[in-house]
Amino acid sequence: MPPAHDASQDRSPPTPAGNGYIDLGPPQTLGRDAACSGPNSRRTTESKERTGLDHSGLAVTEAIASPSNSQDQEEATRGSDSTSCDTNNGVDTESVDVAVECILGAQEEKVEGDLPWIYPCKSFFYDRLYEDTTTNERIDAFLKRCPLYDQKENVWVGIHPRPDVLTSEKPRPAMVDAMAKIISAILEGLGAFSGRRYLMTTVNVKLFHSEDGWHSDDNHFSSPTFVIAAEGPSFERPQHDPRGVGFTNITTCIDVITDPRVSILDNKVTKKHAIYARQMFIQQPNRRFIRTFAIDRHSMHFFHFDRSGIHHGIICGYHKHNVHAFIRLILGLCSLNEEVLGLDSNLQWNFDDKGRKVCGTLTIADHDTKVAKKYNLHTVRPMFLKRQIQGPGTVCWLVQDHENKRLLIVKDNWRLEHSLDGSVNTPEYEQLKKGRNLEGVAQMISYEADRVGWETKDLGVMNYLPPGERHTRFAQVWANNRILSRVVMELYGQDISHFESEKQLLCALRDAIGGHRNLYLKAHTLHRDIAWQNIVLGKPRAPQGEQGILIDLDLAKPIAELEPETNGAGHCFFLSIALLANVAALETGGITLPHDYLDDLQSTFYVLASLMYYYDGRGNPQVRIPSILEEWVRYQEYTLQNCIENLKFKKRFILSDSPVDTTKQVGETWSKASRNLLQKFYTFTREIAVTKEEVRKCEDGDKYDKLLEEDTVRQNYDRVLQIFDTAIIELDTELQEEAKTTSRLKRKASGDPAVNYLHV
């Protein structure tokens, strides 16, 4: 649990003025408590370094000055007395812009992987967006009485779409101020938000970033022109921030583009809003989607972010032709209905008097029984979340099952509806059903699926057609639908990299292989994503067969559906030679083979090898990372070129002319038993890799079919399991001998004369 919060860092939240608008003024220099440690903080730093799989962000020097005179301090704290947005406040606006752009630029690397997944919204999406927020008649009546709308010219006052002179001056506060008044007037004139939604200008305010949703990063922040601040069951005041606004408690971000040289279609604008959305997903972990927009004198660039990617579209003529759509968008982004905002209302939190989350609940309606059950959150933040926008968006919660007095894990995951070949993907819960009562496989308690709003194609903006109906010429227009499911599972230990002894590692990996065997032979399912992250330690005092558990069946497939493919499923770092060759075939051509159980067994060898190269036998990182691992981690990111280089590396490692001595770079503390295990497992892996390469080169279907015959499958699993069983027995013998030797030396040191007559 996090340490107690220092209340001295807080003050009462700002109160919105009647127009629903607050000017927060320039930034202040804020203090920070020391970073707190979560319950599973063991080797956190090392875990980020061990294979380079988790990169920290770039450090950026804070470049915005604090207010330096009493007038600025007064402006910074005037709060609800403000009815306009003075963005200067004694601060050099141009310098602020440069600093903000510099800091946002440092964040672009973290959204680069999401930018290829960008799609145009469906035509006229804005006509149906938030259509239930208000009627055209109410909007027209509002425009007639609103002094900020020129009925004669059909334009918003202060933001003429065609100014007489377009200068090259830097941001003009007058336009920002005018837009603030317009949005505030819409909120006051057409909304009923009871002070729970209000516009804030944040162009000079730091909205701090976080990579885990818990700890803020002093050096990384964003400063949109405006945000809509919110109060409610999902919105938490940011920690240590006296202004009371951050990515934890906003509904949207809005940028006003005032420089005529900058287009709202500029890629920089898209990147900024992707950065905003990424932080909102991290700091509001019950988000299903996020919407933001940038606006200039005549058009709006609308962004919708969900797990299928980035969807964007232009709303032209918000002064006249699309003024209704503009007003509805503002009202929709301020909705008091959290489902409308893109939040999952099945997650609810309670707050202390400082607006910080203290406890929460998660309600799940079992798909089969239709019975809803409410679980208490064990911690108010998720125990795991994926930080990318596009993708499965996995979030895991630790919950308390008071009825059965146990802790459980709840996993949210957005699966692709179709694979690249157009086939329908099987949900993870269907695979977990097959794995029920199988040793070595994660056990599912219940699941929830098929809820309204749990498919990205139903969120109102996506261009969607089933893969079979798409014209390949316009493939880039069609986003792939993703479907959310929620699974409740037994709670096990941490991933296998957190082993504390050689025997614990060997037993866990052995039982996970046994689980893989059970899944393949009894459930007729292939896991397809073997990595140390997907093998966890069993429960305390677990019996043999359950000391290592195979988790994450997201990519699992029924054996009958396995076909040759050029997209290697799984973590690039652990992919087999055959799967890497499949990916390389995209560039080099050649035969592709199906993903089979032998590929997963080869991946298991890479799990063992990488752990033995990085750690010593007690689970501590080696003082110096071996050269073999230094080269290996260069190719962990999944790109075509990395797959090709990874293939070359593994061919040198596994398919060299002469077998490699795998133990040369293993740490000194590893036992002889573990070293023998690694070398024997290498021998098996080499034999299978050679056989599969022969099949690929000769296109020998009969030879490949022989590998998949049940007798051969059983023999291969039995051989690998026997290697582990032998190593565990040898390790026990070594430990017993070591204990006897230690005891003898202690007795000898104590002067016991009988020690010379003991046979030890």
Buried (B, 14 or more C-beta within 10 A) or exposed (E): EBEEBEEEBBEEBBEBBEBBBBBBBBBBEBEBBEEBEBEBEEBEEBBEBBBBBEEEBBEBEBEBBBBEEEEBBEBBBBBBEBBBBBBBBBBEBEEBBBBBEEBBBBBBEBBEBBBEBBBBBBEEBBEEBBBEBBEEEEBEEBBEEBEBBBEEEBBBBBBBBEEEEEEEEEBBBEBBBBBBBBBBBBBBBBBEBEEBBBBBBBBBBBBBBBBBBBBBBBBBBBBBBBBBBBBBBBBBBBBBBBBBBBBBBBBBBBBBBBBBEBBBEBEEBBBBBBBBBBBBBBBBBBBBBBBBBBBBBBBBBBBBBBBBBBBBBBBEBBBEEBBBBBBBBBBBBBBBEBEBBBBBBBBBBEBEEBBBBEBBBBEBBBBEEEEEBEBEBBBBBBBBBBBBBBBBBBBBBBBBBEEEEEEBBBBBBBBBBBBEEEEEBBBBBBBBEBBEEBBBBBBBBBBBBEBEBBBBBEBBBBBBBEBEEBEEEEEEBBBBBBBBBBBBBBBBBEBBBBBEEBBBBBBBBBBBBBBBBBBBBBBEBBBBBBBBBBBBBBBEEBEEBBBBBBBBBBBBBBBEBBEEBBBBBBBBBBBBBBBBBBBBBBEEEEEBBBBBBBBBBBBBBBBBBBBBBBBBBEBBBBEEBBEBBEBBBEBBBBEEEBBBBBBEBBBEBBEEEEEBEBBEBBBEEBBEBBBBBBBBBBEBBBEBBEBBBEBBEEEEEEEBEEBBEEEEBEEBBEBBBEBBBBBBEBBEEBBEEEEEEEEBEEBEEEEEEEBEEEEE
